[in-house]
Structures are given as structure tokens and as C-alpha cells.
Amino acid sequence: MYVILTSKPGRFRTELVDGLRPVETYDYLFCGQKKAEFTIAELDREVRLRVIDEAEPPLLNEVPSKFLEKFATLEAAVRELRHLTAFGSMDAVLRKR
């Protein structure tokens, strides 16, 4: 199974934990500025994700992976990510690293 993890610079970041293996990472650019980073990760088992709110003071949230949408294949996860980041003719780019 695959999941999509999101981090937004200066706002929050999602950290990989044991049981998640990163497969592909993308930068999301809107009008030329990086707005988010998406990592598609293979989920080996149910885990608790670490989501760190970068406000002061930083806050740690542990989110059970059971709440994430899961995809049977990498291709399905990429297709969903492309769908989520497409906004018609707006200047939005999903760039694979």
C-alpha cells in the first residue's frame, strides 16, 4: 500500500517513521514558489506518523496511518497527487525530485 505525505515549509512537516519507505518526492510550485512537498511512501504496516507544526513552540502530533487514504499501486498514488495539484490553467507545477 502507498500513502501521500505532505509537508509545507514554515508551517508543518511530516516525518518518515519505521514502517514507511519513501518512493518518490515531489515539490509543488505555485506561481514559481514552492508551496509544499509531497512524498509517496510505501506503507509496510499501520504506523503513527509524526507531524510537526513549525509554529513557536513547535508541536508534535502523532497521526495514525489508518486515517490516510491508501493506494494499491504507486501509479494510483501518483495519479491522485496529480489530480489534487491540478487547477485548470493556473500556474501550478508538480516537479519530481
N, C-alpha and C positions, 0 to 999 in steps of 0.2 A: 504494500500500500504506500501511497505517496501523499504528502501534505504540502501546503504552501505556507511558508513562514514569512512574516513581514517585519521590517524594521524601518523606522522613519528617523533620519538623522536629526539630533537635537530634541526629539520627542520621546521615542522609546526604541528599544532593541529587543529582538528575540534571540536567545542564545540556544545553540545546539546542546543537547544533553545526551547521555548514553542511551542508545536505542533509536537515535536519529542519525542518518547518514546523508550529508549534503550531496546532491547530484548535480544541480545546476543553479547558478545565481544570476540574477538579472538586476540591472539598475532601471528604475522608472524615471524618465526625464519628462518634465512638462515645461514647455517653452524654453527648453535648453537647460533647465535647472534640475538637479537630482532631487526628487521628492521622496523616493522610497527605494528600498532594496528588498527583493523577493528571493527567497531560497526555496527551491523544491527539494524536499528531503524524503528519503525512504524511511518509513516507519517500521521498525522491526517488532515493536511491541508497544502497548499503551505506556505512555510516559507522562511526566509533568513538565511542561515547557517552562522555561524561565523567561519572563517578560519583564524587562527593567524599564521603568518610567524614569526618564532622564531629568525630571524636574528636581529642584533642590528642596529637601534632600531626596536622593534617588529612592524609588520604591520598587521592591521586588514583588512580583506576582507570579505564582505558580499556577499554570493553567493545565488541567487535564487534557490530554490529546483527544479524548473522546468527544470533545466539543468542536474539533476541527473537521472540516469537510475532507473526506478521503477520496482518493482516486486510485483505480485499479492499475493504471499504467502511467508511465512518465508522460506519454503523449497526451493523455486525457488531462493531466495536471497543467501541461504547457498550454493546451487549448483553452482551458478555463482561465489561466492567467492572462492570455492574450485577449480573451473576451472581457475580463474585468478592467483591463487598462486601455481599451479602445473607446474613443469618444468622438466618433464621426470624423470630421475634418480638423479637429483641434490638434495642436502641435504636441502630441504625446507620443513618446518613443519608449519601447521596451528593448533594452540593449543587453544581450547576453555577455557575460564576462568570460 
